C-alpha cells in the first residue's frame, strides 16, 4: 500500500512540475522563435534523460532480484542457526 502511495505522490509531483514548466515557458518574455528553440532544447534533454533511465532499468531490476534472493538466503541461514542453537 505504501508503494502505491509513493507512486501516486511522485506522479502528482511530475504533473505539477510539467504544468509549472509549461506555464513558465508560456509566460516568458521571449520572442516566439527563442521560445520554440527553448522548448525543443528541453524536449531533447528530457528524451535523453528518459533514454538513460530506460537503459539502466533492466540492471536495476536485476539488482533488485539479486538483492531479494540474497535476503532470502540470509533469512534461511539465520533460521537454520536458530534451530541449531
C-alpha positions in Angstrom: 0.0 0.0 0.0 2.9 2.4 0.8 4.4 1.8 -2.6 1.2 2.8 -4.3 1.0 6.0 -2.3 4.6 6.9 -3.1 4.0 6.2 -6.8 0.9 8.5 -6.9 2.7 11.2 -5.0 5.5 11.1 -7.5 3.1 11.1 -10.3 1.4 14.3 -8.9 4.8 15.8 -8.5 5.7 15.2 -12.2 2.3 16.6 -13.3 2.8 19.7 -11.2 6.4 20.2 -12.4 5.3 19.8 -16.0 2.5 22.3 -15.6 4.9 24.8 -14.0 7.4 24.3 -16.8 4.7 24.9 -19.4 3.3 28.0 -17.6 6.8 29.4 -17.2 7.6 29.0 -20.8 4.4 30.4 -22.0 4.6 33.4 -19.7 8.3 34.1 -20.5 9.2 37.4 -22.1 11.0 35.9 -25.1 10.1 36.1 -28.7 8.3 33.1 -30.2 11.3 31.8 -32.1 13.5 31.8 -29.0 10.7 30.1 -27.0 10.3 27.4 -29.6 14.1 26.8 -29.5 14.0 26.5 -25.7 11.1 24.1 -25.9 13.0 22.0 -28.4 16.1 22.0 -26.2 14.1 21.0 -23.1 12.4 18.3 -25.1 15.7 16.8 -26.3 17.1 16.9 -22.7 14.0 15.1 -21.5 14.4 12.5 -24.1 18.0 11.9 -23.2 17.2 11.6 -19.5 14.3 9.2 -20.3 16.6 7.1 -22.5 19.3 6.8 -19.8 16.7 5.8 -17.2 15.2 3.2 -19.5 18.6 1.9 -20.4 19.5 1.4 -16.8 16.2 -0.1 -15.8 17.0 -3.7 -16.6 20.1 -3.5 -14.5 18.2 -2.1 -11.5 15.5 -4.7 -11.8 18.2 -7.5 -12.0 20.0 -6.0 -9.0 16.7 -5.9 -7.0 16.1 -9.6 -7.8 19.7 -10.5 -6.7 19.2 -8.5 -3.5 15.9 -10.2 -2.9 17.5 -13.7 -3.4 20.4 -12.8 -1.1 17.9 -11.6 1.6 16.1 -14.9 1.3 19.3 -16.9 1.7 20.3 -14.8 4.7 16.9 -15.4 6.4 17.3 -19.1 5.8 20.8 -19.1 7.2 19.6 -17.2 10.3 16.7 -19.6 10.8 19.0 -22.6 10.5 21.4 -21.1 13.0 18.5 -20.5 15.5 17.4 -24.1 15.1 20.9 -25.4 15.7 21.2 -23.4 18.9 
